[in-house]
Amino acid sequence: MRKRAFTLTEIIIAIIVMTVIAAVTLRITKAHTDMIVSYLYYGTYDNLRTVVAQIVANNTNNSTSLDGLGLCDEFKKLVNMSNTLTDTQVCHGTTSISDSTDFANAIPDIVLANGMRIYNVQNVMTDNHYLGLYYRLYVDINAGKNDSVLWEDIFPFIILPNGHVIPEYPRDGTEAGGNSTHYLETSVQYDSYDTNGNRHVSWLEKSIPFNRAACLSGLDSNLNMDGYCRSIPVYQDTTHCTTSDADCRIVVVKPLGSR
C-alpha cells in the first residue's frame, strides 16, 4: 500500500501547534525562573539586613554605627559559612571589586553554607561625596551556578553606617535590583495620630520598586542626594513623611514561595 504524503495544510497546522506548545513551555519556564530570581534576591536582602542589624547591635563601641568595624570579621561570626574557602582565604578575596569586575574569575571574601558568594566585604568604608561613608557589597545570589554577571546573578548592595541595607540598581534604565518590583516589591506605609492619640494607618504607594519607596519615605537622608535618588521622579513626601506626628516606613512584600 502506498503511503499517503502530508498535505501542505497539515504541515502548516502541525508547525503552528508545535509553535504554540513551545511558546507556552517557554512562558512557563521563564515564569518559574523569574520566581526563583525573585525569591533569591529577596532572601539575600533579608539576610543581609538581619546580619547587619545584629552587627550594629553588637557594636559596644558605638551601638548606632558600623563605622570603624571590620565588617568581614563581624560577618563571619554571625553567618554559616561553606568550607569552600579555607580559614586563610576567608576575608581575603579579590580586593579590586567594581561594576566592571569579571566575577567569573573573582574570589569572594565569604561563601555561605547555601553557596551564596559575597564580595568586597573585607574593604573599608568608601567615602562618597553624596552618600558619605558606606560599604558596597556584591552578592552572587545563585551560588555561582550561572555566569556570574553583574545585574544577572551578581547584585550590589549599599550598607550605610546606621545599618541600612540599600539595594543598588542600574543607572542606564535597565530594570534589575532596587528599581524593579520583580526583584523587590515594596510599599510605603504612613502612620499618623490625631489629636486624641488615635493611630491611623494608610498607604502612600503600593507595589513599587525599592528605590522609589526609599526616596519617597525618606528612609535615609543621604539617599535624597544626587547619588541614589537622582533618577527617581519622586523624593521624600514632605507633607506626610516629615511631620512630627507621622511615621513613614517601607514594607517589603515577600515573593511567592517565601511566605
Steps between C-alpha positions, in 0.01 A plus 500: 500500500638838407553740791298821486713817503414785733329791336636853532205593720571214742867599521411863572252395771763276661753786500247736657417245773869445577562876509215550748629217720853642491375851586295375795792291625739795477254723683461246781877452519564877508234550769661228709846653452372848586343366820830339603694824436241700696520257791882497503528878479250556780679238713834673441363839601323360806806304617732798454264720696481246784878452522579871480241583767666246730845645429376849589338365819823325599716808448580595858715795391215672319173308492354721228777481242711258296775758463838366609399135499665225298183399316630169366620384843159587643322323215682172546404492868130502416451303178522132419788467257581236243830313513570614143750753633774419749537704818784695341290578190198633686499882489793493257327490163548724198544856627446706182129424468290743293213494252746408223644199684512166324325312778555164332867534603454699821552342842229568761573607856227277641312197369190412699385148574232533230772584245428871479816701433566843647770731362655822628425428868863539606532855369463803723221751460509716188459875546264632235412865436128421505460198727780569745654184643356170380582141412420363155466122494446279196303178543470202266144404590491162327824359639701536178277261305463731200743739333568731798412817307411834657122563509429143389607299802746743665338792683654787702361614834590818688537480879493831682663561842160493674441147368259580218535247217426667166456292182683668214358530146636561147516868402445424129129430545530121503257351751693294750564503871366804683304653210282198421194365681591162357814494716368680806139612523440764766230730632516815712285503811403823668409509870354811658325590825208736548461746787347225715801278455323256271720331243409512129675276246489568128713428194684764302578256219478125453692251286786728397876437461724538802680811372175691456378390844831596663496847346129555563511395865822681588661173611836673533582866446817413307297322233321819404818637348594467135663162553204267562184702437631692202292308244197453726213735408381525859697588810393501860134594539537799729125519565479156654848382588662785689225613737564442869180299545550259210723212406572360154658161455572251227317170499670235285266248338624144523498318163296185450681200642640687799173584672 
